[in-house]
Amino acid sequence: MTTATPIRDDAIRVYWQPGCTSCLRTKEFLSKNGVPFLSRNVLADDSAFEELKRFGLRQVPIVTKGDHWANGQVLADVAKLAGVTGLKITLLPVDELQRRLITVLGGAERFFRQLPDQNLHSLLPNRPRSYTDLTFHIFNNADAFLEEKAGIPLTFESYNRFPAPEANSREHILRYAAQVQQQLREWFSGPGKTLDWSAKADLYYGEQTHHQFLERTVWHSGQHTRQLMWVLEGLGVQVDRPLPPETFAGLPMPEKVWDDETPAAQ
């Protein structure tokens, strides 16, 4: 939790955007715990980003209260800011998380192959992100995980990369997907076996262990893969071997697949 210059009141505000997995999880967390908040969609309201500038921030999800803020990617910090007590966090074992990530990425590749050619560059609802960009992002999440293990700190920009215009065809994305999955398997069976998973990872959003970062990577990619299945269903395409609920059991996933809120202007 961090301090900035004071603002007018102590109302809790959540700054978010559609399609953001941690944004949806943050809002669901506060709602489940009976914490009222002002919803600030930064894509729908330019003034929301202006408010974030007071804190020197240009990222989401962010939860603010008065002159304090917390990054929504760390629920423990959100709970502290919002006065939520009794938060219990239990991580699945590392080997199980590794297995889940491989399963999720395999599903994402399978589902992307099913996208009709004419819909590859269609946009998600209320978000300037195409179905191809969404798929790239799923694999980029795992790629960013591997980069951090190679000594490249995770930054906000790590999660905001897009395929180059000349490399956003189905063939290019599938090649990237295969590359990331192969590198991940090799790392899990090699350096990952001797890593101290309780040590701190080098992340922009707060102090987290390598174990916590792995969990974050699994459910982050997993939530976006749920969105990809949802896209196929909306297009009338029968999903090929959809990922069952068991794939996501025990992960801190949002309940909804997509944030359908249309907040009123504040």
C-alpha positions as a printed Julia matrix, in Angstrom:
266×3 Matrix{Float64}:
   0.0     0.0     0.0
   1.41    3.37   -1.03
   0.72    7.01   -0.16
   0.2     9.95   -2.53
  -1.06   13.53   -2.24
  -4.5    13.71   -0.56
  -7.74   13.67   -2.57
 -11.17   14.9    -1.63
 -12.68   11.97    0.26
 -12.06    8.5     1.65
 -14.34    6.65   -0.76
 -12.83    3.49   -2.18
 -12.32    3.68   -5.94
 -11.42    0.86   -8.29
  -9.71    1.8   -11.54
 -10.17   -0.89  -14.17
 -10.73   -1.72  -17.82
 -12.8    -4.39  -19.59
 -11.03   -7.7   -20.18
  -8.49   -7.15  -17.41
  -8.38  -10.34  -15.34
  -7.06   -8.76  -12.13
  -9.53   -5.88  -12.46
 -12.49   -8.24  -12.47
 -11.05  -10.27   -9.6
 -10.48   -7.12   -7.53
 -14.06   -5.92   -8.0
 -15.47   -9.34   -7.2
 -13.29   -9.54   -4.08
 -14.55   -6.21   -2.74
 -18.17   -7.02   -3.58
 -18.02  -10.43   -1.88
 -16.66   -8.78    1.24
 -19.37   -6.12    1.31
 -17.04   -3.23    0.5
 -18.77   -0.47   -1.51
 -16.62    1.22   -4.14
 -16.76    3.74   -6.95
 -16.15    2.02  -10.28
 -13.77    3.92  -12.58
 -13.49    2.45  -16.08
 -10.38    4.11  -17.51
 -11.34    3.23  -21.1
 -14.8     4.75  -20.81
 -13.9     7.88  -18.84
 -10.76    9.94  -19.53
 -11.08   11.64  -16.15
 -10.41    8.3   -14.45
  -6.86    8.22  -15.81
  -6.47   11.86  -14.79
  -7.33   10.83  -11.24
  -4.68    8.12  -11.34
  -2.07   10.67  -12.35
  -2.34   12.14   -8.86
  -0.72    8.94   -7.67
   1.83    8.87  -10.48
   0.11    5.81  -11.96
  -0.96    4.77  -15.45
  -1.93    1.16  -14.88
  -4.83   -0.94  -13.65
  -6.2    -2.4   -11.48
  -5.64    0.19   -8.79
  -7.69    0.6    -5.62
  -7.56    3.96   -3.85
  -8.8     5.33   -0.57
  -8.01    8.93    0.24
  -4.28    9.42   -0.27
  -3.49    5.68   -0.27
  -3.53    3.12   -3.06
  -3.0    -0.59   -3.58
  -2.27   -2.61   -6.69
  -5.22   -4.91   -7.35
  -2.9    -7.72   -8.37
  -2.02   -8.23   -4.69
  -5.25   -9.01   -2.83
  -3.52   -8.86    0.55
  -2.75   -5.18   -0.08
  -6.3    -4.53   -1.3
  -7.69   -6.21    1.81
  -5.51   -4.06    4.07
  -6.57   -0.87    2.31
 -10.27   -1.79    2.36
 -10.28   -3.09    5.94
 -11.05   -6.68    4.97
  -9.83   -9.15    7.58
  -9.43  -12.91    7.64
  -8.03  -13.23    4.12
  -6.59  -16.72    3.67
  -4.32  -17.5     0.74
  -3.46  -21.11   -0.06
  -1.25  -21.92   -3.03
  -1.47  -25.12   -5.03
   1.81  -27.09   -5.13
   4.37  -25.93   -7.69
   4.23  -29.15   -9.71
   0.44  -28.92   -9.94
   0.62  -25.28  -11.07
   3.13  -26.24  -13.73
   0.81  -28.97  -14.99
  -2.14  -26.57  -15.02
  -0.2   -23.98  -17.03
   0.76  -26.52  -19.68
  -2.89  -27.61  -19.86
  -4.14  -24.03  -20.18
  -1.68  -23.13  -22.93
  -2.46  -26.3   -24.84
  -6.13  -25.38  -24.68
  -5.47  -21.82  -25.83
  -3.59  -23.06  -28.88
  -6.38  -25.51  -29.68
  -9.09  -22.87  -29.38
  -7.18  -20.32  -31.47
  -6.99  -22.86  -34.28
 -10.81  -22.9   -34.26
 -11.27  -19.16  -34.78
 -12.81  -18.49  -38.2
 -10.47  -16.61  -40.53
 -12.87  -13.68  -40.82
 -12.89  -13.19  -37.03
  -9.17  -13.32  -36.28
  -8.96   -9.55  -35.93
 -12.44   -8.88  -34.56
 -12.42   -6.88  -31.32
 -13.49   -7.91  -27.84
 -16.45   -6.0   -26.34
 -15.55   -2.48  -25.17
 -11.83   -3.2   -25.46
  -9.41   -2.37  -28.31
  -7.98   -5.91  -28.31
  -8.56   -8.4   -31.12
  -9.05  -12.13  -30.68
  -5.58  -12.62  -32.15
  -4.12  -10.1   -29.69
  -5.89  -11.91  -26.85
  -4.3   -15.21  -27.88
  -0.87  -13.6   -28.19
  -1.34  -12.16  -24.7
  -2.09  -15.6   -23.23
   1.26  -16.92  -24.43
   3.07  -13.67  -23.7
   2.09  -14.07  -20.04
   4.04  -17.34  -19.91
   6.85  -15.79  -21.95
   7.11  -12.93  -19.44
   7.31  -15.52  -16.65
  10.28  -17.15  -18.38
  11.9   -13.76  -19.02
  11.78  -12.96  -15.31
  13.47  -16.28  -14.56
  16.19  -15.3   -17.06
  16.86  -12.09  -15.13
  14.57   -9.66  -16.96
  12.34   -7.88  -14.39
   8.59   -8.05  -14.98
   7.26   -4.58  -15.8
   3.77   -3.34  -16.59
   4.85   -3.15  -20.22
   5.71   -6.87  -20.16
   1.98   -7.6   -20.19
   1.11   -4.97  -22.78
   2.97   -6.2   -25.82
   1.25   -6.84  -29.14
   2.35   -8.92  -32.1
   4.02   -6.87  -34.83
   1.66   -6.03  -37.73
   3.66   -8.3   -40.01
   3.55  -11.14  -37.46
  -0.1   -11.31  -36.38
  -1.35  -14.0   -38.74
  -2.65  -17.32  -37.48
   0.59  -18.98  -38.59
   2.76  -16.49  -36.71
   0.75  -16.78  -33.49
   0.75  -20.58  -33.6
   4.51  -20.58  -34.13
   4.94  -18.3   -31.1
   2.58  -20.49  -29.05
   4.59  -23.62  -29.86
   7.85  -21.86  -29.03
   6.65  -20.65  -25.62
   5.21  -24.04  -24.67
   8.45  -25.8   -25.62
  10.58  -23.33  -23.68
   8.29  -23.64  -20.68
   8.5   -27.44  -20.64
  12.29  -27.28  -20.91
  12.53  -24.77  -18.08
  10.2   -26.75  -15.8
  12.23  -29.92  -16.37
  15.54  -28.08  -16.02
  16.2   -24.9   -13.99
  12.72  -25.0   -12.48
  13.59  -28.14  -10.55
  16.29  -26.4    -8.5
  14.7   -22.95   -8.12
  13.96  -21.76   -4.59
  10.26  -21.11   -5.14
  10.0   -19.27   -1.81
  12.47  -16.59   -2.94
  11.25  -13.2    -4.14
  10.52  -12.65   -7.82
  11.38   -9.35   -9.53
   7.89   -7.97  -10.21
   6.54   -4.46  -10.71
   3.36   -4.97   -8.68
   4.79   -5.84   -5.27
   6.66   -8.39   -3.21
   5.75  -11.86   -4.4
   7.55  -15.19   -4.34
   8.33  -17.23   -7.44
   5.58  -19.58   -6.27
   3.05  -16.74   -6.16
   4.2   -15.47   -9.54
   3.7   -18.92  -11.04
   0.18  -19.05   -9.62
  -0.51  -15.59  -11.04
   0.74  -16.71  -14.46
  -1.48  -19.79  -14.41
  -4.74  -18.08  -13.51
  -3.95  -14.98  -15.62
  -3.48  -17.11  -18.74
  -6.33  -19.33  -17.58
  -8.84  -16.49  -17.32
  -7.95  -15.23  -20.77
  -8.29  -18.77  -22.12
 -11.79  -18.88  -20.61
 -12.45  -15.68  -22.58
 -11.22  -17.36  -25.76
 -13.66  -20.25  -25.21
 -16.39  -17.68  -24.57
 -15.53  -15.95  -27.86
 -15.88  -19.22  -29.76
 -19.23  -19.93  -28.14
 -20.42  -16.45  -29.11
 -19.41  -17.13  -32.7
 -21.41  -20.35  -32.7
 -18.3   -22.55  -32.83
 -18.39  -25.77  -30.8
 -15.34  -25.62  -28.53
 -12.91  -28.49  -29.11
 -12.35  -30.22  -25.75
 -13.15  -27.21  -23.55
 -11.15  -26.87  -20.36
 -13.26  -28.26  -17.48
 -13.8   -26.48  -14.15
 -11.2   -28.8   -12.59
  -8.51  -26.99  -14.57
  -9.2   -23.84  -12.56
 -10.11  -25.37   -9.18
  -8.08  -23.93   -6.32
  -6.94  -20.91   -8.33
  -7.92  -17.33   -7.36
  -9.96  -16.9   -10.55
 -12.73  -14.38  -11.11
 -16.16  -16.01  -11.23
 -17.24  -14.15  -14.37
 -15.52  -14.68  -17.69
 -16.01  -11.07  -18.82
 -16.76   -7.85  -16.96
 -20.15   -6.74  -18.25
 -20.47   -3.7   -16.01
 -21.4    -0.39  -17.6
 -20.58    2.06  -14.8
 -22.25    5.43  -14.53
 -19.99    8.46  -14.76
 -18.71    9.57  -11.39
